Amino acid sequence: MRYRKLVTALIILASPAAFSQQPGTFQGKWSGPMKGQGGGDNTLELTIGEAGGTWHMTADGNRGRANACLRRDFPVVVTPKSPSEVSIEIKGAQILQGCIDQTGVLKLVDGKAIEGSLADGRTFTLTRR
């Protein structure tokens, strides 16, 4: 009898409704290298919260000092596609005209890394900070 109660409890806990109520595993602060649109090496910092996030890129070294689109926080809209995949929409032009307006997909590799790809073909891997 005890065994049946345990199995029933496990089935209830493993239901899709229970999974959908767990906090998103994409939430948090992520960082890693990414190629810029001009091909140079940049560092990307992506912060994802419950209601969206921010996209922040910096150029390595002194490169990119004149690029007004670097070192700014751009809003990101995050839309869940599955438990291990979300789509993102970066809205850089809302902050400064001419900056990145781009869509992409993030895939959860494990709890410590995500792989991303943008619509323009650039890819990146970020780790949790």
C-alpha positions in Angstrom: 0.0 0.0 0.0 2.8 2.4 0.9 4.5 1.6 -2.5 1.3 2.6 -4.4 1.1 6.0 -2.5 4.8 6.6 -3.4 4.3 5.8 -7.1 1.1 7.9 -7.2 2.9 10.9 -5.6 5.8 10.6 -8.1 3.4 10.5 -11.1 1.7 13.6 -9.9 5.0 15.4 -9.3 6.2 14.4 -12.7 3.2 15.7 -14.6 3.6 18.5 -17.2 1.8 21.0 -15.0 4.3 20.5 -12.3 7.2 21.1 -14.7 5.6 24.2 -16.2 5.5 25.8 -12.7 9.2 25.5 -12.1 11.3 28.6 -12.6 12.9 29.0 -16.0 16.4 27.5 -16.3 17.4 30.2 -18.7 17.0 32.9 -16.0 20.3 34.3 -14.8 23.4 36.0 -16.0 25.4 34.5 -18.9 28.6 35.6 -20.7 31.0 34.4 -23.3 32.8 35.4 -26.6 30.9 36.3 -29.7 32.0 37.6 -33.1 30.8 41.1 -33.9 29.1 42.1 -37.1 32.5 43.2 -38.4 34.1 39.9 -37.5 36.0 41.1 -34.4 36.0 39.4 -31.1 33.5 40.7 -28.5 32.3 39.7 -25.1 28.6 39.2 -24.7 26.7 39.4 -21.5 23.1 38.3 -21.5 20.8 38.7 -18.5 17.5 36.9 -18.6 14.7 37.5 -16.0 11.1 36.6 -15.8 9.9 39.5 -17.9 12.7 39.7 -20.5 16.4 40.6 -20.4 19.3 42.7 -21.5 22.0 42.2 -24.2 25.4 43.9 -23.5 28.4 43.6 -25.8 31.9 44.9 -25.3 34.9 44.8 -27.7 38.1 43.1 -26.5 40.9 45.5 -25.9 40.7 49.0 -27.3 38.9 47.9 -30.5 35.4 49.3 -30.8 35.9 52.5 -28.8 34.1 54.5 -31.5 31.2 52.0 -31.8 28.3 53.6 -30.0 26.4 50.3 -29.9 28.9 48.6 -27.7 28.8 48.9 -23.9 25.0 49.5 -23.8 22.2 47.4 -22.4 19.7 46.6 -25.1 16.3 45.1 -24.2 15.7 41.5 -25.0 12.3 39.8 -25.4 12.4 36.1 -24.5 9.7 33.7 -25.8 9.8 30.1 -24.6 9.6 27.5 -27.3 10.2 24.4 -25.2 11.8 23.6 -21.8 15.2 23.6 -23.4 14.8 26.3 -26.1 13.7 30.0 -26.2 13.6 32.6 -29.0 15.0 36.0 -28.4 14.4 39.4 -30.0 17.1 42.0 -29.4 15.8 45.5 -29.6 18.9 47.7 -29.9 17.3 50.4 -32.1 15.0 51.2 -29.2 18.0 52.5 -27.3 20.1 53.9 -30.2 19.1 54.1 -33.9 21.2 51.8 -36.0 22.1 49.4 -33.3 21.4 45.6 -33.4 17.8 44.6 -34.0 18.1 40.8 -34.3 16.3 37.6 -33.6 17.8 34.4 -32.5 17.4 31.1 -30.6 19.0 29.9 -27.3 19.3 26.2 -26.5 20.1 25.0 -23.0 23.1 22.7 -23.1 23.0 22.0 -19.4 22.4 24.1 -16.3 25.8 25.9 -16.9 25.8 26.7 -20.6 23.6 27.8 -23.5 24.2 27.8 -27.2 22.8 30.7 -29.3 22.4 31.5 -32.9 21.3 34.8 -34.5 19.3 35.2 -37.7 22.4 36.6 -39.4 24.2 33.3 -38.9 26.5 34.2 -35.9 26.7 31.6 -33.2 27.9 31.7 -29.6 28.2 29.7 -26.4 27.6 31.4 -23.0 28.2 30.1 -19.6 26.3 31.0 -16.4 28.1 33.6 -14.3 
